[in-house]
Amino acid sequence: MYRIDTPKTEEQLNAYFQFRWEMLRKPWNHPQGSEKDEYEQVSEHRMVVDGRGDIVAVGRVHMNMSEEAQIRHVAVSPEQQGKGLGKLIFSALEEVARQQGAKRLVTNSRRISVEFFTACGFEIEKEAPTEMGKLKRSQMIKKLSDVNQVMLHPKWCQELQNTWHETIPISEQMGIQLHQYSGKTFETRASLNKNINLHGTMFAGSIFSLATLTGWGMIFLKLKEKGLSGEIVLGDGDIHYHKPITMQPRALCNIETLDGKFELLERNKKTAIKLQVDILDGENPVAEFRGVFWVLPEKSEKTDS
Ligand SMILES: CC(C)(COP(=O)(O)OP(=O)(O)OC[C@H]1O[C@@H](n2cnc3c(N)ncnc32)[C@H](O)[C@@H]1OP(=O)(O)O)[C@@H](O)C(=O)NCCC(=O)NCCS
């Protein structure tokens, strides 16, 4: 079991820098201390630890200027590479950058990690200065939009995100973001760090909120697609938790689970829509939510005379 953590205590910071040195400096015979630079104090540091509390991945981000964040010193222990931990630490850093207002990310990637950063959405911009005087690097850039994935209906997705943040402020506190909408599947993600409990796992109440907002969002988008409108309210909800969330909270709602008659709204009648939302921790299913949402027709402008 892995979890993302922020090194805070002296002991954690020492272990974090030790890991960085072992991964990124020691193989080239650079002394301890060479792994640090002048930006450590103004940077955000993240690490992934395993079930025994040992560090298995690290990474750092700092703001270069108001809209640009730089990702540096990303490393995964050789035995744990290829399991998605690099992407996990990167998404934690990207989230920090977004929260700090970054509109683009830059990194100077060693040749060997260009494919990794490409998989994370970066493109090569130009050659970068060599690292430690010998390792050739490329400067890579990732533009950040408000909504971070390609969406089927970007305008409606943006409207949904804004509606959440404006009308349900807790959604922003929880770091809930739309992740993708394909028409068939709607996925949202939340920040683990913002919803963590005493056990280092996600607070069950936050999981419930993530699930209900995802179901609500799916219906919002379906109404838009059908050219309908109405007020969406949760009528009934039931959640089953199987395992704790220790990495990346994700919620997925598939169109196949929707059951209800949207067309009743055309006749100005309320309608009940049932659906299921699956909660995942990274790739692992950990909980499922079943809910009934009522969609109430918008009040008619006609008045009785
Ligand atoms: C680069 C590094 C951080 C990647 O970490 P990782 O945990 O192995 O990467 P992930 O398993 O999360 O892979 C994420 C994606 O990158 C791709 N990827 C990672 N390394 C790759 C490689 N060497 N070649 C091709 N693709 C690669 C994966 O295929 C995956 O793509 P997908 O999501 O489309 O399936 C890790 O290999 C490492 O620590 N390398 C040594 C240190 C280093 O070079 N750090 C970068 C400093 S600039």
The ligand as a Tripos MOL2 file, in Angstrom:
@<TRIPOS>MOLECULE
LIG
   48    50     1     0     0
SMALL
NO_CHARGES

@<TRIPOS>ATOM
      1 C1         11.4180    8.7130  -14.9220 C.3       1 LIG1
      2 C2         10.7890    8.0310  -13.7230 C.3       1 LIG1
      3 C3         10.5160    9.0870  -12.6640 C.3       1 LIG1
      4 C4          9.4610    7.3750  -14.1620 C.3       1 LIG1
      5 O1          8.8310    6.7600  -13.0350 O.3       1 LIG1
      6 P1          7.9740    5.4130  -13.1660 P.3       1 LIG1
      7 O2          7.3180    5.1560  -11.8710 O.co2     1 LIG1
      8 O3          8.7940    4.3350  -13.7210 O.co2     1 LIG1
      9 O4          6.8900    5.8540  -14.2590 O.3       1 LIG1
     10 P2          5.3800    5.3900  -14.3590 P.3       1 LIG1
     11 O5          5.3090    3.9220  -14.1090 O.co2     1 LIG1
     12 O6          4.5290    6.2750  -13.5310 O.co2     1 LIG1
     13 O7          5.0990    5.6480  -15.8900 O.3       1 LIG1
     14 C5          4.2850    6.7110  -16.3290 C.3       1 LIG1
     15 C6          4.2620    6.7320  -17.8340 C.3       1 LIG1
     16 O8          5.5730    7.0420  -18.3440 O.3       1 LIG1
     17 C7          5.9790    6.0460  -19.2490 C.3       1 LIG1
     18 N1          7.4150    5.8000  -19.0400 N.ar      1 LIG1
     19 C8          8.0640    5.8800  -17.8760 C.ar      1 LIG1
     20 N2          9.3700    5.5740  -18.0660 N.ar      1 LIG1
     21 C9          9.4890    5.2960  -19.3880 C.ar      1 LIG1
     22 C10        10.5660    4.9180  -20.2040 C.ar      1 LIG1
     23 N3         11.7960    4.7860  -19.7200 N.pl3     1 LIG1
     24 N4         10.3320    4.7200  -21.5220 N.ar      1 LIG1
     25 C11         9.0880    4.8680  -22.0200 C.ar      1 LIG1
     26 N5          8.0320    5.2260  -21.3050 N.ar      1 LIG1
     27 C12         8.2320    5.4500  -20.0110 C.ar      1 LIG1
     28 C13         5.1800    4.8200  -18.8900 C.3       1 LIG1
     29 O9          5.0370    3.9660  -19.9950 O.3       1 LIG1
     30 C14         3.8620    5.4010  -18.4480 C.3       1 LIG1
     31 O10         3.0700    5.7110  -19.5780 O.3       1 LIG1
     32 P3          1.4650    5.4530  -19.5620 P.3       1 LIG1
     33 O11         0.9310    6.1650  -18.3540 O.co2     1 LIG1
     34 O12         1.0370    6.0510  -20.8530 O.co2     1 LIG1
     35 O13         1.3090    3.9860  -19.4490 O.co2     1 LIG1
     36 C15        11.6880    6.8880  -13.1510 C.3       1 LIG1
     37 O14        11.9800    6.0000  -14.1800 O.3       1 LIG1
     38 C16        12.9940    7.3640  -12.5440 C.2       1 LIG1
     39 O15        13.0430    7.6560  -11.3540 O.2       1 LIG1
     40 N6         14.0670    7.4320  -13.3410 N.am      1 LIG1
     41 C17        15.3520    7.8060  -12.8220 C.3       1 LIG1
     42 C18        15.4210    9.2210  -12.3610 C.3       1 LIG1
     43 C19        15.1030   10.2420  -13.4350 C.2       1 LIG1
     44 O16        15.5550   10.1450  -14.5520 O.2       1 LIG1
     45 N7         14.2860   11.2380  -13.0410 N.am      1 LIG1
     46 C20        13.8920   12.3250  -13.8690 C.3       1 LIG1
     47 C21        14.7790   13.5030  -13.5360 C.3       1 LIG1
     48 S1         14.6050   14.7330  -14.8110 S.3       1 LIG1
@<TRIPOS>BOND
     1     1     2 1
     2     2     3 1
     3     2     4 1
     4     2    36 1
     5     4     5 1
     6     5     6 1
     7     6     7 2
     8     6     8 1
     9     6     9 1
    10     9    10 1
    11    10    11 2
    12    10    12 1
    13    10    13 1
    14    13    14 1
    15    14    15 1
    16    15    16 1
    17    15    30 1
    18    16    17 1
    19    17    18 1
    20    17    28 1
    21    18    19 ar
    22    18    27 ar
    23    19    20 ar
    24    20    21 ar
    25    21    22 ar
    26    21    27 ar
    27    22    23 1
    28    22    24 ar
    29    24    25 ar
    30    25    26 ar
    31    26    27 ar
    32    28    29 1
    33    28    30 1
    34    30    31 1
    35    31    32 1
    36    32    33 2
    37    32    34 1
    38    32    35 1
    39    36    37 1
    40    36    38 1
    41    38    39 2
    42    38    40 1
    43    40    41 1
    44    41    42 1
    45    42    43 1
    46    43    44 2
    47    43    45 1
    48    45    46 1
    49    46    47 1
    50    47    48 1
@<TRIPOS>SUBSTRUCTURE
     1 LIG1         1 GROUP 0 **** ****
